[in-house]
Amino acid sequence: MMEKILFLLSSNSFIRILLIAVTLDTILGVLRAIKEHKFNSCVGIDGAIRKAAMLFSVCLLMATDVIMHINMIGMVPEKYIQIIGIQKLGICEFFCLLFILYEAVSILKNMTLCGLPVPARIKKWIQKFLEDMTEELPEDTESK
């Protein structure tokens, strides 16, 4: 069974996309810290623990999928199912989608704070989202 889980982990597109997102977010986070001259080991360790826990959860969820054969496709609107082009959505893939969205917001936040070009509409959405949900984005980023 372990071989099957490892094979599914290595061949799953959702997990590959999540790994790319985690890597890109980590790189942009480091570049942001370099730009702001704010290397903080506590923040870095917290982020690393969060990402490691995310990836560990994905592994355990894949094992759960192998054992239980759960299909959560009904929780995703039909429009998105057609766009993604999937027939089955296990617990692992469902949480991968959530984690990918979380990482995408973090990537866009880091892009904004690094001074990379981000469309104004997306930048405003990020600022509003982060103001409502976290205290991560300083208010003066509009002027940057």
C-alpha positions in Angstrom: 0.0 0.0 0.0 2.9 2.4 0.7 4.2 2.0 -2.8 0.8 2.9 -4.2 0.6 6.0 -1.9 4.1 7.1 -3.0 3.3 6.6 -6.7 0.0 8.6 -6.3 1.9 11.4 -4.5 4.5 11.6 -7.2 2.1 11.5 -10.1 -0.7 13.8 -8.8 -0.9 17.1 -10.7 -2.5 18.9 -7.8 0.5 18.0 -5.6 2.9 19.0 -8.3 1.2 22.4 -8.6 1.2 22.8 -4.8 5.0 22.1 -4.7 5.6 24.7 -7.4 3.4 27.2 -5.5 5.2 26.5 -2.2 8.6 26.9 -3.9 7.7 30.1 -5.6 6.2 31.6 -2.4 9.4 30.6 -0.5 11.6 32.2 -3.1 9.5 35.4 -3.2 9.4 35.5 0.6 13.2 35.3 0.8 13.5 38.0 -1.9 11.1 40.2 0.0 13.1 39.8 3.2 16.3 40.7 1.3 14.6 43.8 -0.2 13.2 45.0 3.1 16.5 44.1 5.0 14.2 42.1 7.4 15.5 38.6 7.7 13.7 37.2 10.7 14.3 33.7 11.7 11.1 33.4 13.7 9.0 34.4 10.6 11.1 32.1 8.4 10.7 29.2 10.8 7.0 29.8 11.2 6.5 29.8 7.4 8.7 26.7 7.0 6.6 24.9 9.7 3.4 25.9 8.0 4.6 24.7 4.6 5.9 21.4 6.0 2.7 20.8 7.9 0.8 21.5 4.7 2.8 19.0 2.7 2.7 16.4 5.5 -1.1 16.8 5.6 -1.3 16.2 1.9 0.7 13.0 2.3 -1.7 11.8 5.1 -4.7 12.8 3.1 -3.5 10.8 0.1 -3.2 7.8 2.4 -6.8 8.4 3.5 -7.9 8.6 -0.1 -6.3 5.3 -0.8 -8.0 3.7 2.1 -11.4 5.3 1.9 -11.9 6.1 -1.8 -13.8 9.4 -1.1 -15.0 11.5 -4.0 -15.7 15.2 -3.2 -16.4 16.3 -6.7 -19.9 17.4 -5.6 -18.4 20.2 -3.5 -16.9 21.9 -6.5 -19.2 23.9 -8.9 -19.7 22.2 -12.3 -18.2 25.2 -14.1 -14.8 24.7 -12.3 -14.9 20.9 -12.8 -15.1 21.5 -16.5 -12.3 24.0 -16.5 -10.0 21.7 -14.4 -11.1 18.7 -16.4 -11.3 16.1 -13.6 -13.6 13.2 -12.9 -12.7 12.5 -9.3 -11.7 14.8 -6.4 -10.4 13.0 -3.4 -9.8 14.6 0.0 -6.1 15.1 -0.9 -6.9 17.0 -4.1 -9.6 19.1 -2.4 -7.2 20.2 0.2 -4.4 20.7 -2.4 -6.8 23.1 -4.2 -7.3 25.0 -0.9 -3.6 25.1 -0.1 -2.8 26.2 -3.7 -5.2 29.1 -3.3 -3.6 30.0 0.0 -0.2 30.0 -1.5 -1.4 32.0 -4.6 -2.6 34.8 -2.3 0.8 34.7 -0.5 2.6 34.7 -3.8 0.7 37.8 -5.0 1.3 39.5 -1.6 5.0 38.8 -1.8 5.0 40.0 -5.5 3.3 43.2 -4.4 5.7 43.8 -1.5 8.7 43.0 -3.7 7.6 45.8 -6.1 6.8 43.5 -8.9 4.1 44.6 -11.3 0.7 43.3 -10.1 -2.5 44.6 -11.8 -4.1 47.3 -9.8 -7.4 45.4 -9.4 -5.7 42.3 -8.0 -3.5 44.5 -5.8 -6.6 46.2 -4.3 -8.2 42.8 -3.8 -5.1 41.4 -2.1 -5.0 44.5 0.2 -8.6 44.2 1.1 -8.4 40.4 1.7 -5.3 40.7 3.9 -6.7 43.7 5.8 -9.9 41.6 6.5 -8.2 38.3 7.2 -4.7 39.2 8.5 -2.4 42.0 9.5 0.3 41.1 7.0 0.1 43.9 4.4 1.1 47.4 5.4 -1.3 50.2 4.5 1.3 52.2 2.5 1.7 49.5 -0.2 -0.6 51.5 -2.6 2.1 54.2 -2.9 4.8 51.7 -3.9 
